[in-house]
Each structure stands twice: as C-alpha cells, then as structure tokens.
Amino acid sequence: MPARLTATLATASWLVVASLFTAGVTLAQTNAPSVGSPSEPPSPALLESLSRVMAAPDGFEDAFDAQVWLLDMQSRLARRQPEAYPSRHDRLALLERIHAEARRAQLPPELVLALIDVESRFRPNAVSSAGALGLMQVMPFWKAEIGRPQDDLHDIDTNLRYGCTILAHYLARERGDWTQALARYNGSLGRTVYPEQVMQAWFTRWWVDR
C-alpha cells in the first residue's frame, strides 16, 4: 500500500475512533446534501471528465479476482441489506456493477460500497430531502452541467458512473486525502462528520486486507 494512502488511512482511522467516543457518530444518512450542493461551482476539469466518462463504453477487467471479491461481498451485503436484495443473484449483479465502476474510476471498490452504505443503504430509488438521487445520491443538476439531460440517475449504472467519477476527481484534487475528498463529495468541506461515517463503514463492514 502506498505510503501516502497508508498515512491517510491511519489519520482517518484515528478520526473515526475519536468520533465514536466524543460525538456518538452513527451511520444514519446525514442531512447535508450529497454530490450535489458543492461549496463551489464544479470545475471545468470535473465537467469534462464526467462528460467523457459518461460516453465511454463499458468494461470489466480482472475477472477472476473480481469473482473472489464478489463472493465475499455478496455475503456482507446479504447481512447489511437483506430486504432490497433478497437473492444471491441480485446481490452479485449489483456488486459486479459497483466493482466495475469503482475500478474504472481507480477507486477502492470497498470504499465505494461504504459510501453507498452511508448515502442510500443500497436503495437505488433513494431520494434525499435535498433531491439527491440513487445509490450514490447524485444531484440532478449534474446532468445539465455536462449536457446529458436524458440520463436517469435512478439507473444503477448511470448513478454509479456519475458518483465514482465525481469522487475520483475530488480525490485527485485533494492529493489522495480521503477526508477532504469525501467532504467535497458531500458538500460539507471543512467538516469531518460525513467522512468519518464513510470511513467507519469502510473499516468495520467493507474492508479487505490485500
């Protein structure tokens, strides 16, 4: 694991532990709007990246490793969300799509799972009080920003591609700092409650040792 990511994860882990004792952080979805009310206008680089990737063809690499990962994660998802995905087939289909989009954006698939866990509890039809939609709670304004008004943010593949692309952009902008990138994603830059929630979900439910 790269030294930068190791240091970032160590810092984030400390923040999670501290929050559990001092603030009673829960994994309930926050009231702060996600992916959609950024503290500043979307940058041209992000809009260009999102526009490009939304037009890209599908792809899925490392099939053998992905299958091993899928079998592990489907059992975790069954424990976490048995109502929405009662069958093993449904869980595997969802996880395959999450894995593919996370890899496309060069994000850890487990981190994307943690974010979805916090944002929507894996409900593709989730709608927040601020109007954010789908698994990764993407705001509809993004469609107009990149000139794709036809996109359906309740469609799982579309929602994942938007969310993963936006998160990857913020992670690059913050030079690998997950706390800052997640805060930007959530529109809560300068606060740590949301990043701590996602990190807690990552470390306690979706972490994989490599």
Residue pairs with C-beta under 8 A, 6 or more apart in sequence:
1 9
1 210
4 175
4 176
5 176
8 176
8 177
8 178
8 179
9 178
11 179
12 178
12 179
12 195
12 196
12 199
13 199
13 203
15 179
15 192
15 195
15 196
15 199
16 25
16 196
16 199
16 200
16 203
19 25
19 192
19 193
19 196
19 200
20 200
23 193
25 193
25 196
25 197
25 200
26 197
27 117
27 118
27 197
27 200
27 201
29 118
29 119
29 120
29 121
29 128
30 118
30 186
30 188
30 193
30 194
30 197
31 129
32 186
32 187
32 188
32 191
32 194
33 128
33 130
33 131
33 132
33 139
33 186
33 187
34 119
34 128
34 130
34 132
34 136
34 137
34 138
34 139
34 185
34 186
34 187
35 132
35 136
35 137
35 138
35 139
35 142
35 162
35 163
35 166
35 185
35 186
35 187
36 130
36 131
36 132
36 137
36 138
36 139
36 140
36 141
36 142
36 187
37 130
37 139
37 187
38 184
38 187
39 184
39 187
39 189
39 190
42 142
42 145
43 169
43 173
45 169
46 166
46 169
47 145
47 146
49 165
49 169
50 142
50 145
50 146
50 162
50 165
50 166
50 169
51 146
51 147
51 148
53 104
53 105
53 161
53 165
54 146
54 148
54 151
54 158
54 161
54 162
54 165
56 104
58 100
58 157
59 100
59 104
60 66
60 96
60 99
60 100
60 103
61 103
62 103
66 96
66 99
69 95
69 99
69 109
69 208
70 92
70 95
70 96
70 99
72 208
73 95
73 109
73 110
73 113
73 206
74 88
74 91
74 92
74 95
76 205
76 206
77 85
77 91
77 94
77 95
77 122
78 85
78 88
78 91
80 117
80 121
80 122
80 205
81 121
81 122
84 121
84 122
84 123
85 91
85 94
85 122
94 122
94 156
97 156
97 157
97 160
98 109
98 112
98 113
98 116
98 160
99 109
101 112
101 157
101 160
101 161
101 164
102 108
102 109
102 111
102 112
102 164
103 109
104 161
104 164
105 164
105 165
105 167
105 168
106 168
107 164
107 167
107 168
107 171
110 202
110 206
110 207
110 208
111 178
111 198
111 202
111 206
112 136
112 160
112 163
112 164
112 167
113 201
113 202
113 206
114 198
114 199
114 201
114 202
114 205
114 206
115 136
115 163
115 167
115 182
115 185
115 198
115 201
116 122
116 135
116 136
117 201
117 205
117 206
118 194
118 197
118 198
118 201
119 126
119 132
119 135
119 136
119 137
120 126
120 134
120 135
120 136
120 137
122 135
123 135
124 134
124 135
124 154
124 156
124 159
125 134
125 154
126 133
126 134
126 135
126 137
127 133
128 137
130 139
131 139
131 140
132 138
132 139
133 139
133 140
133 153
133 154
133 159
134 153
134 154
134 155
134 156
134 159
134 163
135 156
135 159
135 160
135 163
136 159
136 160
136 162
136 163
136 164
137 163
138 153
138 159
138 162
138 163
138 166
140 153
142 162
142 166
143 149
143 150
143 151
143 153
151 158
151 162
152 158
153 159
153 162
166 185
167 181
167 182
167 185
170 180
170 181
170 182
170 184
170 185
171 177
171 178
171 181
173 181
173 184
174 180
174 181
174 184
178 195
178 199
179 192
179 195
179 199
180 189
180 195
182 194
182 195
182 198
182 199
183 189
183 190
183 191
183 192
183 194
183 195
186 194
186 195
188 194
